Amino acid sequence: MAEAHAAVAFSFTVTPEGFNVNLNHEALWAVWHSGVRSWKKRIARFKNNFINGVYPSSPASWVFTITVVLALSLAKVDPSFGFIESVQKNMPGIRSLSAPYNYYTSIVLFGTLLWIVVIYMLRYTLKALLTYHGWMFEPRGKASWKTKLWVMAVRTLSKKKPLLCSYQASLPKLFVPPVNGTMERYLKSVRPLMDDTNFERMKTLAKEFEQGIGKKLQRYLVLKSWWATNYVSDWWEEYVYLRGRSPIMVNSNFYGLDAIFVHPTYIQVARAANIIYCMFQFRRELDREELAPLIINKTIPLCSAQYDRQFNTTRIPGIEADQLVHYMDSQHIAVYHKGRYYKLYIHFKGRLLEPCELQISLQKILDDTSEPVQGEEHLAALTAGDRVPWAKARKEYFGKGVNKISLDAIEKAAFVLVLDEESQDQDHPHNPNKLDKYACSMLHGKGYDRWFDKSFTLVVCANGKVGFNAEHSWSDAPVMGHLWEYTITEDTVCTGYREDGNTKGEPKIQPPNPIRLQWDIPDECEAVIENSLQVAQNLLKDVDLHVLIHDAYGKGFIKKCKQSPDAFIQMALQLAYFRNAGKFCLTYEASMTRLFREGRTETVRSCSMESSAFVRGMDDKSKTNAEKRALLTKAIEGHQDAYRLAMTGLGIDRHLFCLYVVSKYLGIESPFLKEVLSEPWRLSTSQTPHTQTNKMDLFKHPDHICAGGGFGPVADDGYGVSYIIAGEDVIFFHISCKNLCPETNSHRFGQDIRKAMNDMKNLFDC
């Protein structure tokens, strides 16, 4: 308890002689530094908000505007058409000033108003320009004159070095697409999945919906789109994520892996110290908005709203719905090791601790020989099980006393670090089962050694390999992938290690000791913990997860064949699934809608008439390679068009989802919406992006790219497939399904994917 006593800044006793006051100067300095840091962050936040508020103009333009107005006025040219004189004579407070102060004050007031008007004109001009999406539908490298003029206009209005959130106010709102267009695209998407009888029945339902209650639901949805920043995102977060009462482990959370072809150090605490340091460097850039916004083709900005809750965020369980809570700042992380929890300060004496100093603190946790108290080791199983028992237990057993203090330390932490006791071996390419084990460890661990409610949990294995498990409601995978790419690159390329594997540098101060969190968990609470653990273990035992390394060829070959790598892989997945299951299925591919403000994702329905024609043609021995290649090209073009429509607000599923939510609010039953929303996604896919930073040169360091990550299966009898196009020659596939389903097998599907990729390669003579 030495750390707890040191935290008390002063104490006093009363004696017959008077008061005896004892001051702890170190604690007072800590309080002082904390306050100074807090005020610095507030001032920086105010400054950034002001700069973003005047974007695409700049604060310096105010001085320029005032100077121009003043110069014109002194030259006897009235740019205000009498406004300055009217203000000077009639506005209370200004007319009482003596000359020439009333004159100059009127000029400053007019100049400021003119500046604000110009800012809004520029902002809405940029917003109007960003509603143009014709560039996306043009052949690559063959832009029309209209698009070229548009690019020039957007770049002219955009500053060279915008802050992370500078574009937010200039991004257009996501519009509500017409119902008839959505019905047309929906019917086209389900045609290959239905026989003639079922398709005619669905056409009838769709027509009845479009001409009936669809009109009423659409009016409410359009009204919401006028009022809300984004008509989808808040409902998507609430109803898809936060209102789910089933476990979020496996069902919702996703994971990421290390770069598996390099191993910078085998010392666990050294790797953990460097990774923590790099993550806090990333957070510092986020707080200061020094992180550059993502911009497509150096012209089109993407929404940055999801970054706000990356750190200092936790999901709080509720009876009917969970709640996402974000704290403005946190100077510590929570650490789990051998069943014990610790609070570890990362900021100390007014600065971020260096990696070598963090390593000292982390080593003290490894050297601690104390045992977990009752209920502590399996405590995180509460976050892995059903949400309602966790909500009730949190309210009853963690609402006061040491349990509340310790739970606050975890929930208010920047993130959770797990110092794992297991190693993840390095010969993954030669023994894929070890890579599967590694992925399972990141997806669910043991069911009690990951805090699944935190925005993310960093896992450092005993031999220095790293990974993460991320909660899904606060953001989508690309945002977490950005942090991960930045961190791994900084760790391996920039920060580095000494020859002996330890962190570089020498400690300048003695870092603070980690604080062991205290718990008082009664038998009744422990019983709830063990019940949640049983639920979690039943769930994780049902996971069949396989990581496939496809190194026969990659993006380089596909692009030589003048095909889209993502669409090419999606067609391979369609071919593999048809061969695996003997039928087509409703397929989900996640695309982003971050071209719009607060946009998240939309669904691309990869199974289409064109893709099914290609798949059937591939196993048709009567067709030549040229005919099969033509079918593939047509399927890829159709998929790219669907992807573009989804990105530009003309998707299918988010619109139907929101119409369904409106119908529930109004108490209206729609047979069409009920059937559409209940259709299972037996193949759920997603691409993990990379090169979101400019720090890594993959041509110089091709082995430094991460192996991507994945997620659990969406349907009980289906597959979840995440893939990352790693450089020019490697593609990682993360394939998941359920053991209890006799029809699915991740390794078998992996072999089907490999064969499909090989067969498609043979179509091209490049």
Residue pairs with C-beta under 8 A, 6 or more apart in sequence:
2 513
3 512
3 513
3 515
4 515
6 24
6 26
6 27
7 27
8 24
8 27
9 23
9 24
9 27
9 28
9 31
10 21
10 22
10 23
10 24
10 27
10 28
11 21
11 22
12 19
12 20
12 21
12 22
13 19
13 20
14 20
29 349
30 348
30 349
33 349
33 350
34 331
36 350
37 329
37 331
37 347
37 350
38 329
41 287
41 328
41 329
44 287
44 288
45 287
48 163
48 165
48 288
48 289
50 59
51 58
51 59
51 163
51 166
52 163
52 165
52 166
52 168
52 169
52 289
53 169
54 61
54 62
54 119
55 123
55 159
55 162
55 163
55 166
55 167
55 169
55 170
56 119
56 122
56 123
56 126
56 157
56 158
56 159
56 166
56 170
57 115
57 118
57 119
57 122
58 159
61 115
61 118
62 111
62 112
62 115
65 111
65 112
65 114
65 115
65 118
66 107
66 108
66 111
66 112
66 115
68 79
68 111
69 79
69 80
69 107
69 110
69 111
69 114
70 104
70 107
70 111
72 78
72 79
73 79
73 84
73 107
78 84
78 85
79 110
79 114
80 110
83 110
84 103
84 106
84 107
84 110
85 106
87 94
87 106
87 109
87 110
88 94
88 95
88 102
88 103
88 105
88 106
89 95
91 106
91 109
94 102
94 105
94 106
94 109
95 102
96 102
97 105
122 157
123 169
123 170
125 157
126 154
126 157
126 158
126 170
127 170
127 171
127 172
128 172
129 150
129 153
129 154
129 157
130 154
130 170
130 171
130 172
130 300
130 301
130 595
131 172
132 150
133 595
133 644
133 647
133 648
134 144
134 146
134 147
134 150
135 143
135 147
135 150
135 151
135 297
135 300
136 644
136 647
136 648
137 641
137 644
138 144
138 147
143 151
151 299
154 299
154 300
155 298
155 299
158 167
158 299
158 301
159 166
161 292
162 292
162 293
162 301
163 289
163 290
163 293
164 286
164 289
164 290
164 291
164 292
164 293
164 304
164 307
165 289
165 293
165 304
165 305
166 289
166 293
167 293
167 301
167 303
167 304
168 303
168 304
168 305
168 597
170 301
171 301
171 303
171 595
171 596
171 597
172 595
172 596
172 597
173 225
173 229
173 230
173 231
173 596
173 597
174 225
174 230
174 231
174 232
174 593
174 596
174 597
174 598
174 599
174 649
175 225
175 649
176 218
176 221
176 222
176 225
176 231
176 655
176 658
177 649
177 650
177 651
177 655
179 209
179 210
179 214
179 215
179 218
179 659
180 210
181 650
182 652
182 655
182 656
183 206
183 207
183 209
183 210
183 214
185 645
185 650
185 652
186 206
186 652
186 656
186 676
187 199
187 202
187 203
187 206
188 608
188 609
189 605
189 607
189 608
189 652
190 199
190 202
190 586
191 199
191 609
192 584
192 607
192 608
192 609
192 611
192 612
193 584
193 585
193 586
193 607
194 202
202 675
205 671
205 672
205 675
206 672
208 672
209 670
209 672
209 673
213 663
213 668
213 670
214 659
216 666
216 668
217 659
217 662
217 663
217 666
217 668
217 670
218 659
220 662
220 665
220 666
221 231
221 658
221 659
221 662
224 231
224 658
224 662
225 231
228 234
229 597
229 598
230 596
230 597
230 598
230 599
231 658
232 593
232 599
232 600
232 654
232 657
232 658
233 598
233 599
233 600
235 657
235 658
235 661
236 600
236 654
236 657
237 324
237 473
238 321
239 661
241 252
241 322
241 472
241 473
242 315
242 321
242 322
242 323
242 324
242 473
243 320
243 321
243 322
244 251
244 252
244 387
245 386
245 387
245 388
246 386
246 387
247 384
247 385
247 386
247 387
247 535
247 536
247 539
248 315
248 383
248 384
248 387
248 452
248 453
248 471
248 472
249 383
249 384
249 444
249 447
249 450
249 452
249 536
249 539
249 540
250 443
250 444
250 539
250 540
250 543
250 712
251 539
251 712
252 471
252 472
252 473
253 443
253 452
253 469
253 470
253 471
253 472
253 711
254 443
254 469
254 470
254 472
254 477
254 480
254 709
254 710
254 711
254 722
255 439
255 442
255 443
255 467
255 468
255 469
255 470
255 709
255 710
255 711
256 442
256 467
256 468
256 470
256 480
256 481
256 484
256 688
256 706
256 708
256 709
257 438
257 439
257 442
257 467
257 547
257 706
257 707
257 708
257 709
258 465
258 466
258 467
258 488
258 706
258 707
259 488
259 492
259 703
259 704
259 705
259 706
259 707
260 426
260 428
260 429
260 435
260 438
260 707
261 429
261 703
261 704
262 492
262 703
262 704
263 426
263 464
263 465
264 271
264 464
264 491
264 492
264 496
264 497
265 271
265 464
265 497
265 501
265 502
266 463
266 464
266 501
267 464
267 501
267 502
268 366
268 419
268 460
268 461
268 462
268 463
268 464
269 359
269 362
269 363
269 366
269 419
270 355
270 359
270 464
270 497
270 501
270 502
270 503
271 460
271 464
271 465
271 466
271 491
272 358
272 359
272 362
272 417
272 419
272 458
272 460
272 466
273 355
273 356
273 358
273 359
273 362
273 503
274 355
274 491
274 495
274 497
274 503
275 458
275 460
275 466
275 487
275 491
276 333
276 346
276 355
276 358
276 417
276 458
277 352
277 353
277 354
277 355
277 358
277 495
278 486
278 487
278 490
278 491
278 495
279 414
279 415
279 458
279 483
279 487
280 346
280 352
280 414
281 352
281 490
282 291
282 483
282 486
282 487
282 490
283 310
283 311
283 414
284 290
284 352
285 291
286 307
286 310
286 311
291 307
293 301
293 302
293 304
294 301
294 302
294 304
294 482
294 594
294 692
295 301
295 302
296 302
300 595
302 592
302 594
302 595
303 594
303 595
303 596
303 597
303 598
303 599
305 597
305 598
306 474
306 475
306 476
306 479
306 600
307 475
307 479
308 326
309 324
309 326
309 455
309 474
309 475
310 455
310 456
310 474
310 475
310 479
310 480
310 483
311 330
311 414
311 415
311 455
312 326
312 327
312 328
312 329
312 330
312 412
312 413
312 414
312 455
313 324
313 325
313 326
313 327
313 454
313 455
313 474
314 324
314 325
314 410
314 411
314 412
314 453
314 454
314 455
315 322
315 323
315 324
315 325
315 453
315 454
315 471
315 473
315 474
316 322
316 323
316 324
316 325
316 394
316 411
316 453
317 383
317 387
317 388
317 390
317 391
317 394
317 453
318 387
318 391
319 388
319 391
319 392
322 387
322 391
322 473
324 473
324 474
325 411
327 412
330 412
330 413
330 414
331 345
331 346
331 347
331 414
332 343
332 344
332 345
332 346
332 347
332 409
332 413
332 414
333 343
333 344
333 346
333 413
333 414
333 415
333 416
333 417
334 341
334 342
334 343
334 344
334 409
334 410
334 413
334 415
334 416
334 417
334 451
334 454
334 517
335 341
335 342
335 343
335 344
335 362
335 365
335 416
335 417
335 418
335 419
335 514
336 342
336 380
336 416
336 417
336 418
336 419
336 449
336 451
337 365
337 366
337 368
337 418
337 419
337 421
338 372
338 421
339 371
339 372
339 376
339 377
339 378
340 368
340 370
340 371
340 372
340 376
340 377
340 516
340 517
341 376
341 379
341 406
341 409
341 410
341 516
341 517
341 519
342 365
342 514
342 515
342 516
342 517
343 409
343 413
343 514
343 515
343 517
344 361
344 362
344 365
344 417
344 514
344 515
345 353
345 512
346 352
346 353
346 358
346 414
347 353
348 509
348 511
348 512
349 509
353 361
353 511
354 503
354 505
354 507
354 508
355 495
355 503
355 504
355 505
356 502
356 503
356 504
356 505
356 506
356 507
357 507
357 508
357 509
357 511
358 503
358 511
359 502
359 503
360 507
360 510
360 511
361 511
361 512
361 513
361 514
362 419
362 514
364 513
364 514
365 419
365 514
366 419
368 516
370 516
373 518
373 519
373 521
374 519
374 521
374 526
375 519
375 521
375 525
375 526
375 529
376 519
376 521
377 448
378 448
378 529
378 530
378 533
379 448
379 519
379 521
379 529
380 448
380 449
380 450
380 451
380 452
381 447
381 448
381 529
381 530
381 532
381 533
381 536
382 389
382 390
382 393
382 394
382 528
382 529
382 532
383 390
383 450
383 451
383 452
383 453
384 444
384 447
384 448
384 450
384 452
384 532
384 533
384 535
384 536
384 539
385 531
385 532
385 533
385 535
385 536
386 532
386 535
389 528
389 531
389 532
390 532
392 528
393 525
393 528
393 529
394 407
396 525
397 403
397 521
397 522
397 524
397 525
397 528
398 404
398 407
401 520
402 518
402 519
402 520
403 519
403 520
403 521
405 517
405 518
406 517
406 518
406 519
409 515
409 517
410 416
410 451
410 454
410 517
411 453
411 454
413 454
415 454
415 455
415 456
415 457
415 458
416 450
416 451
416 454
416 456
416 457
416 458
417 457
417 458
417 460
418 445
418 449
418 450
418 457
418 458
418 459
418 460
419 460
420 441
420 445
420 449
420 459
420 460
420 461
420 462
421 462
422 441
422 461
422 462
423 461
423 462
423 463
423 465
424 434
424 437
424 438
424 441
424 461
424 463
424 465
425 431
425 434
425 463
426 463
426 465
427 434
428 434
428 435
428 438
428 549
429 549
429 551
432 546
432 547
432 548
432 549
435 547
435 549
435 707
436 545
436 546
436 547
438 465
438 467
438 547
439 545
439 547
439 710
439 734
440 540
440 543
440 545
441 459
441 461
441 467
442 459
442 467
442 468
442 469
442 709
443 469
443 540
443 543
443 545
443 710
443 711
443 712
443 736
444 450
444 469
444 536
444 539
444 540
444 543
445 459
445 469
446 537
446 540
447 533
447 536
447 537
447 539
447 540
448 533
448 536
450 457
450 459
450 469
451 457
452 469
452 471
453 471
454 471
455 470
455 471
455 474
455 475
456 468
456 469
456 470
456 471
456 480
456 483
457 468
457 469
457 470
458 466
458 468
459 466
459 467
459 468
459 469
460 466
461 467
464 501
466 488
467 709
468 480
468 484
468 709
470 477
470 480
476 590
476 592
476 600
476 601
477 590
477 686
477 688
477 709
477 722
478 592
478 688
478 689
478 692
481 688
481 689
481 690
481 692
481 709
482 692
482 693
484 706
485 690
485 691
485 692
485 693
485 696
485 706
486 692
486 693
486 695
488 704
488 706
489 693
489 695
489 696
489 704
490 695
492 704
493 695
493 696
493 701
493 704
494 695
495 503
495 504
496 504
497 503
497 504
498 504
521 529
541 739
542 738
542 739
542 740
543 712
543 713
543 736
543 738
543 739
544 736
544 737
544 738
544 739
544 744
544 745
544 746
545 710
545 734
545 735
545 736
545 746
546 734
546 735
546 736
546 746
546 747
546 749
546 750
547 707
547 710
547 732
547 733
547 734
547 735
548 732
548 733
548 734
548 735
548 750
548 753
548 754
549 707
549 730
549 732
550 730
550 731
550 732
550 733
550 753
550 754
550 757
551 729
551 730
551 731
552 754
552 757
552 758
552 761
553 729
553 757
553 761
554 565
554 725
554 726
554 727
554 728
554 729
554 730
554 731
555 565
555 725
555 727
555 728
555 729
555 731
556 728
556 729
557 729
557 761
557 766
558 564
558 565
558 568
559 565
560 766
561 764
561 766
563 632
563 633
563 636
564 636
564 639
564 640
565 725
566 643
566 687
566 725
567 635
567 636
567 639
567 640
567 643
568 636
568 760
569 687
569 723
569 725
569 731
569 757
570 587
570 589
570 606
570 611
570 639
570 685
571 611
571 614
571 615
571 632
571 635
571 636
571 639
571 760
572 753
572 756
572 757
572 760
573 587
573 606
573 683
573 685
573 721
573 753
573 756
574 584
574 587
574 606
574 607
574 611
574 612
574 614
574 615
574 635
575 614
575 615
575 618
575 756
575 759
575 760
576 749
576 752
576 753
576 755
576 756
577 584
577 585
577 587
577 683
577 719
577 749
577 752
578 584
578 615
579 619
579 752
579 755
579 756
580 748
580 749
580 752
581 682
581 743
584 607
584 612
584 615
585 607
585 681
585 682
585 683
585 718
586 605
586 607
586 679
586 680
586 681
586 682
586 683
587 605
587 606
587 607
587 681
587 682
587 683
587 684
587 685
588 603
588 604
588 605
588 606
588 681
588 683
588 684
588 685
588 714
589 603
589 604
589 605
589 606
589 643
589 685
589 686
589 687
590 601
590 602
590 603
590 604
590 685
590 686
590 687
591 601
591 602
591 603
591 604
591 643
591 646
591 647
591 651
592 599
592 600
592 601
592 602
592 647
593 599
593 600
593 601
593 602
593 646
593 647
593 649
593 651
593 654
594 600
595 647
595 648
595 649
596 649
601 654
602 646
602 647
602 651
602 653
602 654
603 646
603 651
603 652
603 653
603 654
604 639
604 642
604 643
604 646
604 651
605 642
605 652
605 653
606 639
606 642
606 683
606 685
607 683
608 635
608 638
608 639
608 642
609 638
610 631
610 634
610 635
610 637
610 638
610 639
611 635
611 638
611 639
613 631
613 634
613 635
614 628
614 631
614 632
614 634
614 635
617 623
617 627
617 628
617 631
618 628
618 631
618 759
618 760
623 631
625 762
625 763
628 763
629 763
629 764
632 760
632 763
645 651
646 652
656 673
656 676
656 677
657 677
659 670
659 673
660 670
660 673
660 674
660 676
660 677
663 669
663 670
663 673
680 714
680 715
680 717
680 718
681 714
681 715
681 718
682 715
682 717
682 718
682 719
683 718
683 719
683 721
684 711
684 713
684 714
684 715
684 718
684 719
684 720
684 721
685 720
685 721
685 722
685 723
686 711
686 721
686 722
686 723
687 722
687 723
687 724
687 725
688 708
688 709
688 722
688 723
688 724
689 724
690 705
690 706
690 724
690 725
690 726
691 698
696 704
696 705
698 704
698 705
698 727
698 728
702 727
702 728
702 729
705 724
705 726
705 727
705 730
706 724
706 726
707 724
707 726
707 732
708 722
708 723
708 724
708 726
708 732
708 734
709 722
709 724
709 734
710 720
710 721
710 722
710 734
710 735
710 736
711 720
711 722
711 734
711 736
712 720
712 736
713 719
713 720
713 736
713 737
713 738
713 744
714 720
716 738
716 740
716 741
717 738
717 741
717 743
717 744
718 737
718 744
719 735
719 736
719 737
719 744
719 746
719 749
720 734
720 735
720 736
720 737
721 733
721 734
721 735
721 736
721 749
721 753
722 733
722 734
723 731
723 732
723 733
723 734
724 731
724 732
725 731
726 732
731 757
733 750
733 753
735 746
735 749
735 750
735 753
736 746
737 744
737 745
737 746
737 749
738 744
